[in-house]
Amino acid sequence: MSSSWPLPPLPSLSPLLLPALQDRLVLLINHVVSREPIAADRLKPLAGRSLTVHLAGWPSLLPPAPDLILGVTPAGLFERLDAPTGGAGGLRIEIDASNPARLALGALSGEQPTVSVQGDAAFAGEMHWLMDNLRWDIEDDLAGIVGPLPARQLAQFGRTLRRTLSGMAARFATTTPGSGA
């Protein structure tokens, strides 16, 4: 009986899975943008420009995280691109992802990640406005599916869970040696 695995290694799901996940993320972003007409109106003049989101410092032990490349459409929404569009007016946003767990827990607690922005200042200003002013109203979306009362209860449970997890994350960050907190 041989000690080596007789079958070839399984193919990586990353080439298939990650673009599909990015497409779903773009759908969510567009859903949030489309709920606020002023947001789409602010993006329309930026049509044709591209935005690259890069996770800087991603740990090499984890599978590589590809850049998310978005293009602004004439409708004031986003589309996922395979490569940045050529020309002026592009933007590159680098998010410090050297500690993915801390990044995820920070997102739960509402903490802004460390970000570096390079590119067109007007485009950067509009992205900053979007990040500061747009929020996903999960309760409203749930109400359309399960009704207003169950949606309110689910949203309240979600807020309680988020407060609990963010409190645990804050305690963990202050007690973990070498966490930099």
JONOR-V127525 format. One record per residue. N is the residue number from 0. RES is the residue in three letters. OMEGA is omega in whole degrees, -180 to 180 (none if undefined). NEAR is the number of other C-alpha atoms within 8 Angstrom. Layout:
n=N res=RES omega=OMEGA near=NEAR
n=N res=RES omega=OMEGA near=NEAR
This chain:
n=0 res=MET omega=-177 near=2
n=1 res=SER omega=-179 near=4
n=2 res=SER omega=180 near=4
n=3 res=SER omega=179 near=4
n=4 res=TRP omega=-174 near=6
n=5 res=PRO omega=-176 near=4
n=6 res=LEU omega=176 near=4
n=7 res=PRO omega=179 near=5
n=8 res=PRO omega=179 near=4
n=9 res=LEU omega=179 near=4
n=10 res=PRO omega=178 near=4
n=11 res=SER omega=178 near=5
n=12 res=LEU omega=-175 near=7
n=13 res=SER omega=-179 near=6
n=14 res=PRO omega=179 near=7
n=15 res=LEU omega=-173 near=7
n=16 res=LEU omega=-175 near=8
n=17 res=LEU omega=175 near=10
n=18 res=PRO omega=178 near=8
n=19 res=ALA omega=177 near=8
n=20 res=LEU omega=178 near=8
n=21 res=GLN omega=177 near=10
n=22 res=ASP omega=179 near=9
n=23 res=ARG omega=177 near=8
n=24 res=LEU omega=178 near=8
n=25 res=VAL omega=177 near=11
n=26 res=LEU omega=178 near=8
n=27 res=LEU omega=178 near=8
n=28 res=ILE omega=180 near=9
n=29 res=ASN omega=177 near=10
n=30 res=HIS omega=-180 near=8
n=31 res=VAL omega=180 near=11
n=32 res=VAL omega=-176 near=12
n=33 res=SER omega=178 near=10
n=34 res=ARG omega=179 near=6
n=35 res=GLU omega=-177 near=9
n=36 res=PRO omega=180 near=8
n=37 res=ILE omega=179 near=6
n=38 res=ALA omega=179 near=11
n=39 res=ALA omega=178 near=13
n=40 res=ASP omega=179 near=9
n=41 res=ARG omega=-180 near=10
n=42 res=LEU omega=-176 near=12
n=43 res=LYS omega=179 near=13
n=44 res=PRO omega=-179 near=8
n=45 res=LEU omega=-178 near=11
n=46 res=ALA omega=179 near=12
n=47 res=GLY omega=179 near=9
n=48 res=ARG omega=-179 near=11
n=49 res=SER omega=-179 near=13
n=50 res=LEU omega=178 near=12
n=51 res=THR omega=177 near=12
n=52 res=VAL omega=-177 near=11
n=53 res=HIS omega=176 near=11
n=54 res=LEU omega=-176 near=11
n=55 res=ALA omega=177 near=9
n=56 res=GLY omega=-180 near=7
n=57 res=TRP omega=-177 near=13
n=58 res=PRO omega=-178 near=8
n=59 res=SER omega=178 near=6
n=60 res=LEU omega=179 near=4
n=61 res=LEU omega=175 near=6
n=62 res=PRO omega=-178 near=5
n=63 res=PRO omega=178 near=6
n=64 res=ALA omega=-179 near=6
n=65 res=PRO omega=175 near=6
n=66 res=ASP omega=172 near=8
n=67 res=LEU omega=-178 near=9
n=68 res=ILE omega=-177 near=13
n=69 res=LEU omega=172 near=12
n=70 res=GLY omega=177 near=15
n=71 res=VAL omega=-179 near=15
n=72 res=THR omega=176 near=11
n=73 res=PRO omega=179 near=10
n=74 res=ALA omega=-179 near=7
n=75 res=GLY omega=177 near=15
n=76 res=LEU omega=-179 near=13
n=77 res=PHE omega=171 near=11
n=78 res=GLU omega=178 near=9
n=79 res=ARG omega=179 near=11
n=80 res=LEU omega=176 near=8
n=81 res=ASP omega=179 near=5
n=82 res=ALA omega=178 near=5
n=83 res=PRO omega=177 near=12
n=84 res=THR omega=178 near=9
n=85 res=GLY omega=177 near=4
n=86 res=GLY omega=-177 near=5
n=87 res=ALA omega=175 near=6
n=88 res=GLY omega=179 near=9
n=89 res=GLY omega=-178 near=13
n=90 res=LEU omega=176 near=13
n=91 res=ARG omega=178 near=11
n=92 res=ILE omega=177 near=12
n=93 res=GLU omega=180 near=11
n=94 res=ILE omega=178 near=12
n=95 res=ASP omega=-179 near=12
n=96 res=ALA omega=-179 near=11
n=97 res=SER omega=175 near=8
n=98 res=ASN omega=-175 near=9
n=99 res=PRO omega=180 near=8
n=100 res=ALA omega=179 near=6
n=101 res=ARG omega=177 near=8
n=102 res=LEU omega=-180 near=10
n=103 res=ALA omega=179 near=8
n=104 res=LEU omega=176 near=11
n=105 res=GLY omega=177 near=13
n=106 res=ALA omega=178 near=10
n=107 res=LEU omega=-177 near=10
n=108 res=SER omega=179 near=11
n=109 res=GLY omega=180 near=6
n=110 res=GLU omega=179 near=7
n=111 res=GLN omega=178 near=6
n=112 res=PRO omega=174 near=9
n=113 res=THR omega=-173 near=6
n=114 res=VAL omega=173 near=8
n=115 res=SER omega=-177 near=7
n=116 res=VAL omega=178 near=9
n=117 res=GLN omega=176 near=7
n=118 res=GLY omega=-174 near=10
n=119 res=ASP omega=-176 near=10
n=120 res=ALA omega=-180 near=6
n=121 res=ALA omega=178 near=6
n=122 res=PHE omega=179 near=12
n=123 res=ALA omega=179 near=11
n=124 res=GLY omega=179 near=8
n=125 res=GLU omega=178 near=10
n=126 res=MET omega=178 near=8
n=127 res=HIS omega=178 near=8
n=128 res=TRP omega=180 near=8
n=129 res=LEU omega=-178 near=9
n=130 res=MET omega=180 near=7
n=131 res=ASP omega=-169 near=6
n=132 res=ASN omega=-179 near=6
n=133 res=LEU omega=175 near=9
n=134 res=ARG omega=178 near=5
n=135 res=TRP omega=178 near=5
n=136 res=ASP omega=-176 near=6
n=137 res=ILE omega=-178 near=7
n=138 res=GLU omega=179 near=10
n=139 res=ASP omega=179 near=9
n=140 res=ASP omega=178 near=8
n=141 res=LEU omega=-179 near=11
n=142 res=ALA omega=177 near=13
n=143 res=GLY omega=-178 near=8
n=144 res=ILE omega=-173 near=6
n=145 res=VAL omega=-178 near=8
n=146 res=GLY omega=-173 near=9
n=147 res=PRO omega=-177 near=10
n=148 res=LEU omega=177 near=7
n=149 res=PRO omega=179 near=9
n=150 res=ALA omega=179 near=13
n=151 res=ARG omega=-180 near=10
n=152 res=GLN omega=177 near=8
n=153 res=LEU omega=179 near=9
n=154 res=ALA omega=178 near=10
n=155 res=GLN omega=176 near=8
n=156 res=PHE omega=179 near=8
n=157 res=GLY omega=178 near=8
n=158 res=ARG omega=178 near=8
n=159 res=THR omega=178 near=8
n=160 res=LEU omega=179 near=8
n=161 res=ARG omega=178 near=10
n=162 res=ARG omega=180 near=9
n=163 res=THR omega=-180 near=8
n=164 res=LEU omega=180 near=11
n=165 res=SER omega=175 near=12
n=166 res=GLY omega=177 near=9
n=167 res=MET omega=180 near=8
n=168 res=ALA omega=180 near=11
n=169 res=ALA omega=178 near=8
n=170 res=ARG omega=180 near=8
n=171 res=PHE omega=-178 near=8
n=172 res=ALA omega=-178 near=9
n=173 res=THR omega=-179 near=8
n=174 res=THR omega=-179 near=6
n=175 res=THR omega=177 near=7
n=176 res=PRO omega=178 near=5
n=177 res=GLY omega=-179 near=5
n=178 res=SER omega=179 near=7
n=179 res=GLY omega=-179 near=4
n=180 res=ALA omega=none near=5
